Amino acid sequence: MATTPRLFVQDDLTDAGTVTLPADQSHYLVTVLRKEAGAPLLVFNGRDGEWAAEIATAHKKHCVISLVERTREQAASPDLALLFAPVKKAPIDQIAQKATELGCSILQPVMTARTIVNRVKEDRLAANTIEAAEQSERLDVPEVRATEKLEAVIGSWQETYPGRRLIFCDEAGDEDGERWGGAGGRARPMLEALAAFRDTPLPSRQVSWAILTGPEGGFTPEERDLLRRQDFVTPVTLGPRILRADTAAFAAITLWQAALGDLSEGFTVR
C-alpha cells in the first residue's frame, strides 16, 4: 500500500483553496515520486490543521494542489525547548530530526567552552525539522532559534524564555581530580528531580520547560557553577553511563515526555 505524501506548506489552508508549491516540493512530487494530476496528498502549515488535497496541475517547477477537506484540527505540541551544544554534521542532523519526532517546540544551538563546532547552519537544521515533522505526522514544526553563547543565553533567560524552567543535564561531580568529578555533588536522576513537578496538581504543573545538553567534553566547572546558581535551573543526571551528546539529548527529551509530556497519552488512529 503506497503512502500518501505529506508536505509542510507556508500558505493558509482553507476550504476550496489552492496552493502553488515551490520548485523543490514540485520537483519532489512530480519528478521523484512521479505523481500526476489527481494524485492525493496531505498538507499542513502549523496553524490550520492537516488537510487532504490532490494535485490539480502537475508541473515539476510549480505544482498546484487543491484542498479537499480538513482531516485533523490543529493541536499544539508540548512546550519543550531543546538547547544543545552543536556537534558534528551527522549527529546535529540527527538531533534536529529526533527532537522534532519526540515533540520539541523550540531548538537552539548553544556554544559552550568545549564546543568543537565553530559554525551552525540554522537553515539546514530547519530543513531537517520540516522533513521530520512531515514523516512523523506532527501538525507543527519546531522553531529553530539562532545560535548563541551559553553565557548570553543564561543572561537573557527571562527575556527570551520567560517563565520557563531549564533542565541542566549535568553529568559531573564536584570532587577535584576524580574522573568526571567523582561521586560527590552529582545531580539527582532526571525522573526523581521531576517528581515534585509531576505530582503537583494542575494548573500549577503546566509550566514551560527547556533542556540543556552539553558538548562531547562536558561543561566546564565555571559553566556548571553559572548554571547551578540560577533559580530557574534544575540539574539532573541521565544515569550511570556517559552518553554521546546526541544520545543525551534524545534520552532527556524522552524522560521529560514520560514524566510531564505526552508519551503517556493515548493514540487514536486517523
C-alpha positions in Angstrom: 0.0 0.0 0.0 1.5 3.3 -1.1 2.0 6.0 1.5 0.2 9.3 0.8 2.8 12.1 0.5 2.7 14.7 3.3 4.1 18.2 2.9 4.6 21.3 5.1 3.5 24.5 3.4 3.6 28.2 4.3 0.2 29.1 2.8 -3.1 29.5 4.6 -5.3 26.4 4.3 -9.0 27.0 3.7 -12.0 25.3 2.1 -11.8 25.3 -1.7 -8.3 26.8 -1.6 -5.4 26.1 -3.8 -1.6 26.2 -3.1 1.2 26.6 -5.6 4.1 24.6 -4.3 7.7 25.9 -4.6 10.1 24.4 -7.1 11.7 21.9 -4.6 8.4 20.4 -3.5 7.1 20.4 -7.0 10.2 18.5 -8.2 9.8 16.1 -5.4 6.2 15.2 -6.2 6.3 15.2 -10.0 9.9 14.1 -10.8 10.9 12.0 -7.8 7.6 10.4 -6.8 6.2 10.6 -10.3 2.8 11.9 -9.2 0.3 13.1 -11.7 -2.8 15.3 -11.7 -5.4 13.9 -9.3 -2.9 12.2 -7.0 -3.8 12.6 -3.3 -1.6 14.1 -0.7 -1.7 15.7 2.8 -0.6 19.2 3.7 -0.2 21.2 7.0 1.2 24.6 7.9 1.3 24.5 11.7 -1.8 26.8 12.0 -4.8 25.3 10.2 -4.6 21.6 10.9 -4.0 18.9 8.4 -5.7 18.8 5.0 -6.4 16.3 2.3 -5.5 17.6 -1.1 -4.9 16.5 -4.6 -2.7 17.6 -7.4 -4.5 20.0 -9.8 -1.6 20.8 -12.1 1.4 18.6 -12.2 4.4 20.6 -13.1 8.0 20.0 -11.9 8.6 23.7 -11.1 5.2 25.0 -9.9 2.8 22.2 -9.0 -0.7 23.4 -8.0 -2.7 21.5 -5.4 -6.4 21.8 -4.5 -7.5 21.4 -0.9 -10.3 18.9 -0.4 -11.1 18.8 3.4 -9.5 19.2 6.8 -8.5 15.8 8.2 -7.3 16.9 11.6 -7.8 20.1 13.7 -4.7 22.0 14.8 -3.1 20.8 18.0 0.0 22.1 19.7 3.0 20.0 20.6 4.3 20.0 24.2 6.0 23.3 25.1 9.6 21.9 25.4 12.7 23.7 24.2 15.9 21.8 23.5 19.1 23.8 23.9 22.2 21.8 22.8 25.9 22.3 22.2 26.5 21.8 18.5 28.2 18.6 17.4 29.4 17.4 14.0 27.3 17.3 10.9 25.6 13.9 11.0 24.8 14.0 14.8 23.5 17.5 14.6 21.1 16.5 11.8 20.0 13.6 14.0 19.4 16.0 16.9 17.1 18.2 14.7 15.3 15.2 13.3 14.8 13.2 16.5 13.9 16.2 18.7 11.2 17.0 16.2 9.9 13.4 16.2 9.9 13.5 20.0 7.8 16.6 20.2 10.1 19.6 20.9 8.7 23.0 20.1 12.0 25.0 20.0 15.6 24.1 19.1 18.5 26.4 19.9 22.2 25.6 19.4 24.3 26.9 22.3 28.0 27.5 22.2 29.9 26.3 25.3 33.6 26.5 26.2 34.3 22.9 25.0 32.1 23.0 21.8 34.3 22.0 18.9 31.9 23.1 16.1 32.6 26.7 15.0 29.5 27.3 12.8 26.0 26.1 12.7 23.7 26.2 9.7 20.3 27.0 11.1 18.7 26.7 7.7 19.9 23.1 7.5 18.5 22.4 11.0 15.2 24.0 9.9 15.1 21.8 6.8 15.6 18.7 9.0 12.8 19.7 11.3 10.4 20.1 8.4 11.3 16.7 6.9 10.9 15.0 10.4 7.6 16.8 11.0 6.2 15.6 7.7 7.3 12.0 8.3 6.2 11.8 12.0 2.7 13.3 11.3 3.2 16.3 13.6 0.9 19.2 12.9 3.6 21.8 13.5 7.3 22.4 13.0 9.7 23.4 15.8 11.1 26.9 15.8 14.9 27.0 15.2 16.5 29.9 17.0 19.8 31.5 16.3 23.0 30.1 17.8 24.1 31.9 21.0 26.9 31.6 23.6 25.8 29.9 26.8 26.6 33.0 28.9 24.4 35.2 26.7 21.5 32.7 26.8 21.5 32.4 30.6 22.0 36.2 31.0 18.9 37.0 28.9 16.8 34.0 30.0 13.9 35.9 31.4 13.6 37.9 28.3 13.9 35.2 25.7 12.4 32.3 27.7 10.1 34.0 30.2 8.7 31.7 32.9 10.5 28.6 31.5 12.4 26.2 33.7 15.7 24.8 32.5 16.7 21.2 33.0 20.5 21.1 33.1 21.9 17.7 32.1 24.9 17.7 34.4 26.9 14.5 34.3 29.8 15.8 36.5 30.6 15.7 40.2 32.4 18.1 42.5 35.5 16.1 43.6 38.6 17.6 42.1 41.0 15.2 40.5 38.4 12.4 40.2 37.2 11.0 36.9 34.2 13.1 35.8 34.2 14.8 39.2 33.7 11.6 41.2 30.5 10.7 43.1 30.2 13.7 45.3 28.0 16.6 44.3 26.2 14.8 41.5 22.7 15.8 40.4 19.6 13.7 41.0 18.3 11.3 38.3 16.0 13.1 36.0 12.8 11.3 36.8 13.5 11.8 40.5 14.2 15.5 40.0 10.9 16.0 38.1 8.8 14.0 40.5 7.9 17.1 42.5 6.6 18.8 39.4 4.8 15.7 38.1 2.9 15.3 41.4 1.8 19.0 41.5 -1.9 19.4 40.7 -2.9 21.2 37.6 -2.7 24.1 36.6 0.4 24.6 38.6 2.1 21.8 36.7 1.6 23.5 33.4 5.0 25.3 33.3 7.1 25.6 30.2 10.4 23.7 30.2 13.7 23.6 28.4 16.5 21.0 28.3 20.2 21.9 28.1 22.7 19.2 26.9 26.4 19.8 26.6 29.3 19.1 24.2 31.3 15.9 23.9 33.7 17.1 26.6 31.0 18.2 29.0 30.6 21.5 30.8 33.4 23.3 32.4 33.4 23.9 36.2 32.7 27.6 35.6 29.7 26.8 33.4 28.4 24.3 35.9 28.7 26.9 38.6 26.9 29.5 36.5 24.0 27.2 35.7 23.6 25.9 39.3 23.3 29.4 40.6 20.2 30.1 38.6 16.9 29.7 40.4 15.2 28.5 37.2 17.6 25.6 36.7 17.0 22.0 37.7 20.3 19.9 37.5 19.8 16.3 36.6 21.8 13.2 35.6 20.8 10.8 32.9 22.2 7.7 34.5 25.4 5.8 35.2 26.8 5.8 31.7 28.5 8.6 29.8 26.3 9.3 26.8 27.2 10.8 23.4 26.0 14.4 23.1 23.2 13.4 20.6 22.2 10.4 22.7 21.9 12.6 25.8 19.5 14.9 24.1 17.2 12.0 23.0 17.3 10.4 26.4 16.5 13.7 28.2 13.6 14.5 25.9 12.2 11.0 26.3 12.4 11.2 30.1 10.7 14.6 30.2 7.9 13.4 27.8 7.4 10.4 30.0 7.2 12.5 33.2 5.5 15.7 32.1 4.7 15.4 28.4 2.6 13.4 26.1 4.2 10.0 25.9 1.7 8.6 28.4 -1.3 9.9 26.3 -3.4 7.5 24.2 -3.2 7.4 20.4 -6.1 7.5 18.1 -5.7 6.1 14.6 -7.0 8.5 11.9 
